[in-house]
């Protein structure tokens, strides 16, 4: 499988694991239409570095994980956070760092999600992965 085919397969894999439609993923990425998702999954779109970063950010994984055999693996947990207004986002993080005013979710020394503590309605641990070997 080529790297482009691997990323395309992982986009579909991660999207379906999260129960998202192509429209929902496109919205997570800031797109109004799902064409970018459909053409990527179908192998009809050349994936740019910007696309790779956007997909990784939407899924809460690293660009490197998007190119791996199992993009959800990596010695981290997969969290689902709901904030007021009903917005829910799923992403990978090493830990939850609850602060008095802000709650942070770092992954390998990079903050992947940050929200005002008072706005968080719920945090759910979806999966817990074994540490990297």
N, C-alpha and C positions, 0 to 999 in steps of 0.2 A: 504494500500500500504506500503510495507517495505521501509526502507531508501534507499536501493539499487535500488528498482524499482522507487522510487521518483527521484533519481539522473538520472537514465536512461531516464525517461520521460522528465525531465527538460533539459537534453542534446538535445534531439530531439526538444523540444519546443523552446528553445533559438536559436538553429541552424536554424530552419524554420522561426522564427520571424525575423531573420537577413538576410534571403534569401541565406544562405550558403549551399553549398553541403557538403557531408561528407568529400570529398577531401579538400575543402576549410577550414573546421574546423580542419582537421588533420594538414594542413599546418600552421594554426595559432598556433597550439600546438607544431610545430617543428617536426612533423612526415612526412615521405615520403609517407606513405600509409594510407588509410582510415580504415584499419582493426580495429584499436582501437576504432574508432567512431562507426562503424557498429556493432561490437560485444557488445559495451556498450549499444547502443540503443536497440539492440535485446535481451538484458538480458542474453547474453552468456558470459559476462566478469565480473569477480570479480573486483569491483572498489576499488582501493587502495587509500590511502590518497594522494599519489603523483598524481594519476589520477584526484581526486577531485580538487586538487589545480590547476592542468594544465587546466582542463575544466573551472574552475572559472576564471582563468587569461585570457584565450582566449575570454571569454564572457564579461569580465570586471565586474564581480560580485564577491561576497565573497563566500567562501566554504559553509557558513551557508545558503546563498541564494540558492545555488544549491540544498539544502535539503529541501527548503520551498515549500509551495503550489504555490506561485507566485514568481519565482526567479527574475523577473524584478521589483518587488515592493520594496519600502524601503525608500521613501522620498528623492530620488535622481533623477538626469536626466540621460538619455541615450544619449551619444554623439557619433558622427561619425567624425573622424578626418582624413584628407587626407594630406599626406606629399609629398614632391617632390619625384619623382620616381613613383608616382601613388599608393603607398601603402595606403590602407584605413583600419582603425580599429574602431570597435564599442566597447564601454564600458560604465559602469555606473560611475558617479562621482557626488559629491555634488556641486562643482563649477568649473569654469575655472579660473586658477590663471595665467594670462599672465605676464610673466616677460620680462625684456629687452632682455635677451639672451635665457632663457628657459621658456617654458610654461608647467605648471603642472596641473594635474587633480586629486585632492584628493577625497577619499571616506572614510569617518569615520576616518580621521587622517592618512590614508595610501595613499601614492601616487600610483595610478593605471596606470598612463600614464605620460610620460615626454618626451618632444621633443624640439629640438632647435627651438626657435621662428621663425627664418628665414626660416626654412624648412617646416613650416606648410602652406599648400596651402588653407586649408579650415576647418572650424569647423561647424558642423551642429547639432543642437539640434533635436534629433529624438523624444523623449518623455519627458514629465515633469510629475513626480509623485507627489502626495500629500505627505506632511510630515508624518513621522511615528506618530501614535497616542500613 
